[in-house]
């Protein structure tokens, strides 16, 4: 069934000889192109929308056609053609000047609101008629900055009448794709990308924006921008959210069209403002020309977020469907970098209410066909698309030619980089990773080389080595990964190592550079270490779209490490704390694991990428059995996810349960994730130190509610409601116990939480900054650290 639909939509028409019809749609009075004008073929579902310059392009089989160009406020122009070769057909549209009946104004009634309420009723009637549909789409995305290449551009006029010139911005990347979209009630949806191409500086895996699910449709009640839900101007609850003003009555040929301006009732509420066009009699939404207000503008870093969309009727019931989607974004960050992004998508060849089997739909909402990246210029020259502007054509040549120039070492070198990429597959350690310091190894030089994406992105190699000048030992790690399956969903990993491990590394979220800087400048190393050498094998496979199984084997020898250095630039009066000895032993461990993830995904041509959604839950678990002298068993169960609570607010949760049987050595215990003084991390205990509490029977619960700025807006706190401050609350609970068998081999003093350890706090941040200030109170097991103030920053 699926192969038949692909064949029917994309290959059958190629048997007939096809020709191009292109031209421009102009305003007869100004002789300027009409941006995004509609060009349709009468008697068919074929058509297109022009580009910003009014230029259009159609590809049709040989035959006779009647073409009609239309634009709200203008009289449509119709042309008959006999198509037996490529033809240029230009349209000149005359502004309509008709005597339209005035709208009767009833006292205390807003005529625009009456029209909107009728449009909402018409939307529900549309939903009753619409059960399924199939369409084709062409999408083009253009990214611009003020840092790359020289080219001219266009100014774009938005609904406010202002002009944001982007002439100084140059194209830095272009993506294009051809796709098909499928929908069936209640909520089945799938996009298939048949062909895609992009400038050489753009990874193909990000070219998955299509004319379907990832493009907004203003007939939907709720739209999403920057992870925030925003009501459509014809949403069921829109009349209480927006105010409306009847700005004008226009005409589309002889049909009256209402031009309505709208904006949020409260400017602090995130929403759209601009103009919508609604047809009289049918009350169908014909056109949207809007922008996002400041409250919906994250960090107010954008000077413009402009959205444009049009709709035309299809099928016997004249069901209005989107025929395009345009988004123009212009912004800058802290006045340093200016950027712009343009997204243009046209949807065409609709089939309304076709029969589609339920089994056609699966967990992939976007699938890139295996040969999508192999289409040559002949293919691209013979598909329906939006004509390239001169600037876009020149940018393709310029970017691709610059990418072909061989780069020197200094072109690739950056002092603040963690990696240096020599080619698409080969990279080595960058400046930030070459040097590190800790109390065991002292000054250490590191080198890493990686070869990723070999053999059609199926084979990865990594080799790291380092030498500690204090412990005078070489360390190394050699690993390889083989990926199998159409979307690399089966992997086999092998690793050989002789290295210095961090004690309780699974609960330590801090980077090596953080501990290095603290050691060198404050004479404080918050970590403990031990040596390990051995061999590891891991295999995993996605046996079902939502179920992954894992199998692994680990053989390693662990040995304690001792302090070898007291070096620090400052605080010579301090000494590093004594390194914690571990239980020296050989470990031979086999483990079995699983992961249940019901989120839908994108098949981007190489991999499956799970979609981030407002509400989801994931289950993971693994069982480990030690086959050597210790002969212990360990079961780990984990669940985490998110739940949307109200508007953009959400609750994130992470629950872990560790159950053990047998003597567990110190280095294999489960530590409660703690923090450095003055620092906090998500899913950690803010009032506990790193490695302070550990056990072999451990339960942790992390709850974090991100209110974003919704509380401030809800309470209408003056000034604060417009600052886009982000409020969060966290509640953390833990139990930690140590079995009698483990106590016999643990060489240190231990603390148990036999009753729940609880801490509660809140944080304040801002969307522009990658950190937030947190305040946390310990509610049980009170002691020295009952209250903390910390900076939660992922960069540390």
Order of alpha helices (4+ residues) and beta strands (2+ residues): alpha-beta-beta-beta-beta-beta-beta-beta-beta-beta-alpha-beta-beta-beta-beta-beta-beta-beta-beta-beta-beta-beta-beta-beta-beta-beta-beta-alpha-alpha-alpha-beta-beta-alpha-beta-beta-alpha-beta-beta-beta-alpha-beta-beta-beta-beta-beta-beta-beta-beta-beta-beta-beta-beta-alpha-beta-alpha-beta-beta-beta
